[in-house]
Amino acid sequence: NVSLTLLSLQPPPTSPVGTPYNNFQVDSFKLMELLGPEKVDPADVKLIKEKIFGYTTFWVTKEEPFGDLGEGILFLGNLRGKREEVFEKLQKQLADLVGDKYNLFMVEEPNSEDLDPRGGPRVSFGMLRKEVSEPGPTTLWQYVIALLLFLLTIGSSVELGIASQINRLPPEVVKYFTDPDAVEPPDMQLLAPFVESALPLAYGVLGVQLFHEIGHFMAAFPKNVKLSIPYFIPNTTLGSFGAITQFKSILPDRKTQVDISLAGPFAGAALSSSMFAVGLLLSSFPNVAGDFVQVPSTLFQGSLLLGLISRATLGYTAMHAASVSIHPLVIAGWCGLTSTAFNLLPVGCLDGGRAMQAAFGKNALVAFGLTTYALLGLGMIGGPLSLPWGLYVLICQRTPEKPCLNDVTEVGSWRKSLVVGAIFLVVMTLLPVWDELAEELGIGLVTTF
């Protein structure tokens, strides 16, 4: 009885201080596993190693997690044949063995210090479940958002067309467009007479953006690559910043990525260049063309390439003035070429970023991306649009593209040259004309104090 009494007086046993926290950690990890993407079945991994990989294809020596959350398996080892032939054989055998359950990726071996004995980088093979690796379908809300953005882009394009007639607008409207402190919009009825004359310019701006997207779809169709609906980004200065178009299927190889990425900008640039050239030619013959618009001559200082072309076409006298009389097609072409150049910047998921990653690898994209952000932040390219464009990229387009199924095979020298040439033209288009050159060429009136 005494012993029982003493035992009852002792304090109850307590758990170590860290135990509840450790239990919470374990429960959190379990919850993340349940809510996270479904992982590769270990039984399938064992079966695939036994039935697919081997001496004649790829000898597996090690396995690592693969994917953004480690939901896949990366097989490391030694390649026993030509990489493209081995990859095609492994894909066929995988489909025959487990059906349409997994996607197989051929990627460069991470942290490899030496090259493959047959030449080129050492390769590894990653495997992810189909539902994890492939993009999801477009939802109803995404269609609604895309429609609303397109309607806003139509509005911003019409507004650009109205603003281009600034020399004929009522004073209160001009104040709204030119005074940074003006907040209250003018009476909309004052703008009604100018809407009809603004439509041709709006059609030109929208036509460039539609041509851009058609170029993407035309290049994707033969490769059986699905694209999302375009999400147009309205902008009152250019009419539109372009559109966000997502890949809705995994790209087969890097060549396809370059082709689809460049097809859109090249199509938009072709139409923009045509309008810009025709507009400049019409501006050279004021008696032949129709209604002209007066724009500040400093507008042509916004682009070194386009400013030089305009100066060569219109001449010193026309350009060395406070304002220049031009055809509206010049504005449409200028805006189209500028928005195309912005979209070809080598950063993130922009067309230029996708092409740069496919042609030269993700490390090159990171290096060029940081340089691009620095140039935009310093205002060295893009002029007054550099800050809003940089914010747009950071918010919507900063993440690099996911790997292709065959993410190893090179794209070839001519595609690399095409990417380099496009980036050079982009820099020339977005680089402003500095004051000394503008004064020498007579592009605008430059006053030096």
C-alpha positions as CSV (number, residue, x, y, z in Angstrom):
1,N,0.0,0.0,0.0
2,V,2.8,2.3,0.8
3,S,4.5,1.7,-2.5
4,L,1.3,2.3,-4.3
5,T,0.8,5.6,-2.5
6,L,4.3,6.7,-3.3
7,L,3.9,5.8,-6.9
8,S,0.7,7.8,-7.2
9,L,2.4,10.9,-5.8
10,Q,5.0,10.9,-8.6
11,P,4.4,13.3,-11.5
12,P,3.2,11.7,-14.7
13,P,5.9,11.0,-17.3
14,T,6.5,13.8,-19.8
15,S,7.6,13.5,-23.4
16,P,10.7,15.2,-24.6
17,V,10.3,18.9,-25.6
18,G,10.9,18.2,-29.3
19,T,8.6,15.3,-29.7
20,P,5.3,17.2,-30.5
21,Y,7.2,19.4,-33.0
22,N,8.8,16.3,-34.6
23,N,5.4,14.6,-34.8
24,F,4.0,17.8,-36.5
25,Q,6.9,17.7,-39.0
26,V,6.2,14.0,-39.8
27,D,2.4,14.7,-40.2
28,S,3.2,17.7,-42.5
29,F,5.4,15.6,-44.7
30,K,2.7,13.0,-44.9
31,L,0.1,15.6,-45.8
32,M,2.4,17.0,-48.5
33,E,2.8,13.6,-50.0
34,L,-0.9,13.0,-50.1
35,L,-1.7,16.5,-51.6
36,G,1.3,16.6,-53.9
37,P,1.6,15.1,-57.4
38,E,1.4,11.3,-57.7
39,K,4.8,9.7,-57.7
40,V,6.2,6.9,-59.9
41,D,5.2,3.4,-58.8
42,P,8.3,1.6,-57.3
43,A,7.0,-1.6,-58.8
44,D,7.0,0.0,-62.2
45,V,10.5,1.3,-61.7
46,K,11.8,-2.2,-60.9
47,L,10.0,-3.7,-63.9
48,I,11.3,-1.0,-66.3
49,K,14.9,-1.5,-65.1
50,E,14.6,-5.2,-65.7
51,K,12.8,-5.1,-69.0
52,I,13.9,-2.0,-70.8
53,F,17.3,-0.8,-69.7
54,G,20.3,-3.0,-70.3
55,Y,23.6,-3.6,-72.1
56,T,22.3,-2.7,-75.5
57,T,20.6,0.6,-74.6
58,F,21.4,2.2,-71.2
59,W,23.1,0.6,-68.3
60,V,21.6,2.0,-65.1
61,T,24.0,2.6,-62.2
62,K,22.0,5.0,-60.0
63,E,18.6,6.5,-59.4
64,E,17.7,10.0,-58.2
65,P,14.4,12.0,-57.8
66,F,13.3,13.8,-60.9
67,G,10.9,16.7,-61.4
68,D,10.0,19.9,-59.6
69,L,8.9,18.1,-56.4
70,G,10.9,14.9,-56.8
71,E,7.9,13.1,-58.0
72,G,9.7,11.3,-60.8
73,I,12.7,9.0,-61.2
74,L,16.0,9.9,-62.9
75,F,18.0,7.0,-64.2
76,L,21.8,7.7,-64.3
77,G,24.2,5.4,-66.0
78,N,26.1,4.6,-69.2
79,L,24.8,5.0,-72.7
80,R,25.3,2.0,-75.0
81,G,24.5,3.4,-78.4
82,K,23.6,6.6,-80.4
83,R,21.5,8.7,-78.0
84,E,18.6,9.5,-80.5
85,E,18.3,5.8,-81.5
86,V,18.4,4.6,-77.9
87,F,15.8,7.2,-76.8
88,E,13.4,6.2,-79.6
89,K,13.8,2.5,-78.7
90,L,13.3,3.2,-75.0
91,Q,10.2,5.2,-75.6
92,K,8.7,2.4,-77.8
93,Q,9.5,-0.3,-75.2
94,L,8.1,1.8,-72.4
95,A,4.8,2.2,-74.2
96,D,4.6,-1.5,-75.0
97,L,5.4,-2.4,-71.3
98,V,3.2,0.0,-69.3
99,G,1.0,1.7,-71.9
100,D,0.3,5.4,-71.8
101,K,1.2,5.8,-68.2
102,Y,4.6,7.7,-68.2
103,N,6.6,10.2,-70.1
104,L,10.2,9.5,-70.7
105,F,12.7,12.4,-70.9
106,M,16.3,12.4,-72.2
107,V,18.2,15.1,-70.4
108,E,21.8,16.0,-69.7
109,E,23.2,14.2,-66.7
110,P,23.2,16.7,-63.7
111,N,26.6,17.6,-62.2
112,S,28.5,15.6,-64.8
113,E,32.1,16.6,-65.0
114,D,33.1,14.6,-68.2
115,L,31.5,14.1,-71.6
116,D,30.1,11.0,-73.2
117,P,32.8,8.9,-74.9
118,R,30.8,9.1,-78.1
119,G,30.8,12.9,-78.0
120,G,28.5,15.4,-76.5
121,P,27.2,15.6,-72.9
122,R,26.4,12.5,-70.8
123,V,22.7,11.8,-70.7
124,S,20.2,10.5,-68.2
125,F,16.6,9.4,-68.5
126,G,13.9,10.9,-66.4
127,M,10.4,9.4,-66.0
128,L,7.2,11.2,-64.8
129,R,3.6,10.2,-64.7
130,K,1.5,11.6,-67.7
131,E,-0.9,13.5,-65.4
132,V,2.1,15.1,-63.6
133,S,4.2,16.1,-66.6
134,E,1.6,17.2,-69.1
135,P,-0.2,20.6,-68.9
136,G,-3.8,20.6,-67.9
137,P,-6.7,21.5,-70.2
138,T,-7.9,25.1,-70.5
139,T,-10.7,25.9,-68.1
140,L,-13.9,27.9,-68.6
141,W,-12.5,30.7,-66.5
142,Q,-9.4,30.9,-68.6
143,Y,-11.5,31.3,-71.7
144,V,-13.5,34.1,-70.0
145,I,-10.3,35.9,-68.9
146,A,-8.8,35.6,-72.4
147,L,-12.0,37.1,-73.9
148,L,-12.0,40.0,-71.4
149,L,-8.3,40.7,-72.1
150,F,-8.9,40.7,-75.9
151,L,-11.7,43.2,-75.5
152,L,-9.5,45.4,-73.4
153,T,-6.8,45.1,-76.0
154,I,-9.3,46.3,-78.7
155,G,-10.0,49.3,-76.4
156,S,-6.3,50.1,-75.9
157,S,-5.7,49.8,-79.7
158,V,-8.6,52.2,-80.4
159,E,-7.3,54.6,-77.8
160,L,-3.9,54.5,-79.5
161,G,-5.6,55.4,-82.8
162,I,-7.4,58.3,-81.1
163,A,-4.2,59.5,-79.4
164,S,-2.4,59.5,-82.8
165,Q,-4.7,62.3,-83.9
166,I,-3.6,64.6,-81.1
167,N,-3.1,67.6,-83.3
168,R,-6.9,67.6,-84.1
169,L,-8.3,66.6,-80.7
170,P,-10.1,69.1,-78.4
171,P,-7.9,70.8,-75.8
172,E,-9.4,69.0,-72.8
173,V,-8.7,65.7,-74.5
174,V,-5.2,66.6,-75.4
175,K,-4.6,67.6,-71.7
176,Y,-5.8,64.1,-70.7
177,F,-3.3,62.4,-73.0
178,T,-0.3,64.6,-72.4
179,D,-0.6,65.9,-68.8
180,P,0.7,63.2,-66.3
181,D,-1.3,64.8,-63.5
182,A,-4.6,64.5,-65.4
183,V,-6.7,61.9,-63.7
184,E,-10.3,62.6,-64.8
185,P,-11.0,61.3,-68.3
186,P,-12.7,63.8,-70.7
187,D,-16.3,63.6,-71.8
188,M,-16.5,60.5,-74.0
189,Q,-18.8,62.2,-76.5
190,L,-15.9,64.4,-77.4
191,L,-14.0,61.4,-78.7
192,A,-16.8,59.9,-80.7
193,P,-16.0,61.8,-84.0
194,F,-12.4,60.5,-83.8
195,V,-13.2,56.8,-83.3
196,E,-13.9,56.0,-86.9
197,S,-10.6,57.6,-88.1
198,A,-8.8,55.7,-85.3
199,L,-10.0,52.2,-86.5
200,P,-7.4,51.7,-89.3
201,L,-4.6,52.1,-86.9
202,A,-6.3,49.9,-84.4
203,Y,-6.8,47.2,-87.1
204,G,-3.1,47.4,-87.9
205,V,-2.0,46.9,-84.3
206,L,-4.5,44.0,-83.8
207,G,-3.5,42.5,-87.1
208,V,0.1,42.3,-86.0
209,Q,-0.8,40.5,-82.8
210,L,-3.1,38.1,-84.6
211,F,-0.4,37.4,-87.2
212,H,2.0,36.7,-84.4
213,E,-0.3,34.1,-82.8
214,I,-1.1,32.5,-86.2
215,G,2.6,32.1,-86.7
216,H,2.9,30.1,-83.5
217,F,-0.1,27.9,-84.4
218,M,1.1,27.3,-87.9
219,A,4.5,26.1,-86.7
220,A,3.0,24.0,-83.9
221,F,0.4,22.2,-86.0
222,P,2.8,20.0,-88.1
223,K,4.6,18.9,-84.9
224,N,1.3,17.9,-83.1
225,V,2.0,20.5,-80.4
226,K,-1.0,22.0,-78.7
227,L,-1.1,25.6,-77.7
228,S,-3.4,27.4,-75.3
229,I,-5.6,30.3,-76.3
230,P,-3.6,33.6,-76.4
231,Y,-4.0,36.0,-73.4
232,F,-3.5,39.4,-75.0
233,I,-2.0,42.1,-72.8
234,P,-3.4,45.6,-73.4
235,N,-1.2,48.6,-73.4
236,T,-2.1,52.2,-74.3
237,T,1.3,53.1,-75.6
238,L,1.7,50.3,-78.1
239,G,-1.9,49.1,-78.3
240,S,-0.8,45.7,-76.9
241,F,2.3,44.2,-75.2
242,G,1.6,41.0,-77.1
243,A,0.0,37.8,-75.8
244,I,0.8,35.0,-73.4
245,T,0.5,31.6,-75.1
246,Q,1.2,28.4,-73.2
247,F,2.3,25.0,-74.4
248,K,-0.5,22.5,-73.8
249,S,1.7,19.5,-74.7
250,I,5.2,18.5,-74.1
251,L,7.6,19.5,-76.9
252,P,9.3,16.6,-78.6
253,D,12.7,18.3,-79.0
254,R,14.6,21.6,-78.8
255,K,14.4,22.2,-82.6
256,T,10.6,22.3,-82.3
257,Q,10.9,24.7,-79.4
258,V,13.0,27.1,-81.5
259,D,10.7,26.9,-84.6
260,I,7.5,27.5,-82.7
261,S,9.1,30.3,-80.5
262,L,10.4,32.2,-83.5
263,A,7.5,31.6,-85.9
264,G,5.2,34.0,-84.1
265,P,7.6,37.0,-83.8
266,F,8.8,36.5,-87.4
267,A,5.2,36.6,-88.7
268,G,4.3,39.7,-86.7
269,A,7.6,41.4,-87.7
270,A,6.9,40.6,-91.4
271,L,3.5,42.4,-91.2
272,S,4.8,45.2,-89.1
273,S,7.8,45.8,-91.4
274,S,5.4,45.9,-94.4
275,M,3.2,48.5,-92.8
276,F,6.2,50.5,-91.5
277,A,7.8,50.6,-95.0
278,V,4.6,51.4,-96.9
279,G,3.8,54.1,-94.3
280,L,7.2,55.7,-94.7
281,L,6.9,55.7,-98.5
282,L,3.5,57.3,-98.4
283,S,4.8,59.9,-95.9
284,S,7.4,60.8,-98.6
285,F,4.6,61.8,-101.0
286,P,2.1,63.9,-99.0
287,N,0.2,65.0,-102.1
288,V,-0.6,61.3,-103.0
289,A,-1.5,59.9,-99.6
290,G,-4.6,60.6,-97.5
291,D,-4.8,62.0,-94.0
292,F,-1.5,62.4,-92.1
293,V,-0.9,62.7,-88.4
294,Q,1.5,65.0,-86.6
295,V,3.8,63.2,-84.1
296,P,6.7,64.7,-82.1
297,S,10.0,64.1,-83.8
298,T,11.4,62.8,-80.5
299,L,9.3,59.7,-81.1
300,F,11.9,58.6,-83.7
301,Q,14.6,58.8,-81.0
302,G,13.0,55.8,-79.3
303,S,14.7,53.2,-81.6
304,L,18.1,53.3,-83.2
305,L,17.2,51.0,-86.0
306,L,13.8,52.4,-86.8
307,G,15.0,56.0,-86.3
308,L,17.8,55.5,-88.8
309,I,15.4,53.9,-91.4
310,S,13.0,56.8,-91.0
311,R,15.8,59.4,-91.3
312,A,17.0,57.7,-94.5
313,T,13.5,57.7,-96.0
314,L,12.1,61.0,-94.9
315,G,15.3,63.1,-95.1
316,Y,17.0,65.6,-92.8
317,T,14.6,68.5,-93.3
318,A,11.4,66.5,-92.4
319,M,13.0,64.8,-89.4
320,H,14.9,67.9,-87.9
321,A,11.7,69.6,-86.7
322,A,9.6,69.7,-83.6
323,S,6.9,67.5,-85.3
324,V,6.8,65.1,-88.3
325,S,3.9,64.5,-90.6
326,I,3.5,60.8,-91.2
327,H,1.0,58.3,-92.4
328,P,-0.8,56.3,-89.6
329,L,0.7,53.1,-91.1
330,V,4.1,54.2,-89.7
331,I,2.7,54.2,-86.2
332,A,1.1,50.8,-86.6
333,G,4.3,49.3,-88.0
334,W,6.4,51.0,-85.3
335,C,4.2,49.7,-82.5
336,G,4.2,46.2,-84.0
337,L,7.9,46.1,-84.4
338,T,8.5,47.4,-80.9
339,S,6.1,44.9,-79.2
340,T,7.7,42.1,-81.3
341,A,11.1,43.1,-80.2
342,F,10.0,43.2,-76.5
343,N,8.7,39.6,-76.9
344,L,11.9,38.5,-78.4
345,L,14.0,39.5,-75.4
346,P,15.9,36.5,-74.1
347,V,14.3,36.2,-70.7
348,G,11.9,33.8,-69.0
349,C,9.0,32.3,-71.0
350,L,9.0,35.1,-73.6
351,D,9.5,33.9,-77.2
352,G,13.1,35.0,-77.1
353,G,13.6,33.2,-73.8
354,R,12.2,30.0,-75.1
355,A,14.3,30.2,-78.3
356,M,17.5,31.1,-76.2
357,Q,16.9,28.2,-73.9
358,A,16.4,25.7,-76.7
359,A,19.3,26.9,-78.8
360,F,22.0,27.5,-76.0
361,G,20.6,25.8,-72.8
362,K,19.2,27.0,-69.5
363,N,22.5,28.4,-68.3
364,A,22.7,30.8,-71.2
365,L,19.1,31.8,-70.7
366,V,19.9,32.7,-67.0
367,A,22.9,34.8,-68.0
368,F,21.1,36.6,-70.8
369,G,18.0,37.0,-68.6
370,L,20.0,38.7,-65.8
371,T,21.6,41.0,-68.4
372,T,18.2,41.9,-69.9
373,Y,16.8,42.7,-66.5
374,A,19.8,44.9,-65.8
375,L,19.4,46.8,-69.1
376,L,15.6,47.2,-68.5
377,G,16.2,48.4,-65.0
378,L,18.7,51.0,-66.1
379,G,16.5,52.1,-68.9
380,M,19.1,51.4,-71.5
381,I,16.7,49.5,-73.8
382,G,13.0,50.1,-74.2
383,G,13.0,53.7,-73.1
384,P,10.0,54.7,-71.0
385,L,8.5,51.3,-71.5
386,S,11.4,49.5,-69.9
387,L,10.0,49.5,-66.4
388,P,6.4,48.4,-67.1
389,W,7.7,45.7,-69.4
390,G,10.2,44.5,-66.8
391,L,7.4,44.3,-64.2
392,Y,5.2,42.4,-66.7
393,V,7.9,39.8,-67.3
394,L,8.6,39.4,-63.6
395,I,5.0,38.9,-62.8
396,C,3.8,36.8,-65.8
397,Q,6.7,35.4,-67.8
398,R,9.8,35.0,-65.6
399,T,9.9,31.1,-65.3
400,P,12.0,29.3,-67.9
401,E,10.3,26.7,-70.1
402,K,10.1,23.0,-68.9
403,P,12.4,20.5,-70.7
404,C,11.5,18.8,-74.0
405,L,11.2,15.1,-74.2
406,N,14.5,15.1,-76.0
407,D,16.3,17.9,-74.2
408,V,19.8,16.9,-75.4
409,T,20.0,16.9,-79.2
410,E,21.4,20.2,-80.5
411,V,19.3,22.5,-82.7
412,G,22.0,23.0,-85.4
413,S,24.2,25.9,-86.3
414,W,21.7,27.7,-88.6
415,R,19.0,27.8,-85.9
416,K,21.5,29.2,-83.4
417,S,22.5,31.8,-86.0
418,L,18.9,32.7,-86.5
419,V,18.4,33.2,-82.7
420,V,21.6,35.3,-82.4
421,G,20.5,37.5,-85.4
422,A,17.1,38.0,-84.0
423,I,18.5,39.1,-80.6
424,F,20.8,41.6,-82.4
425,L,17.9,43.1,-84.2
426,V,16.0,43.3,-81.0
427,V,18.7,45.3,-79.3
428,M,19.0,47.6,-82.3
429,T,15.2,48.1,-82.2
430,L,14.9,48.8,-78.5
431,L,18.1,50.8,-78.1
432,P,17.3,54.6,-78.0
433,V,19.1,57.1,-80.2
434,W,21.5,59.0,-77.9
435,D,21.5,62.8,-78.1
436,E,24.8,63.2,-80.0
437,L,23.8,60.9,-82.8
438,A,20.3,62.3,-82.9
439,E,21.7,65.8,-83.3
440,E,24.1,64.7,-86.0
441,L,21.4,62.9,-88.0
442,G,18.8,65.5,-87.4
443,I,16.3,63.2,-85.7
444,G,14.4,65.7,-83.7
445,L,15.5,69.0,-82.1
446,V,18.1,68.2,-79.4
447,T,18.9,71.1,-77.1
448,T,22.2,70.9,-75.2
449,F,22.7,73.0,-72.2
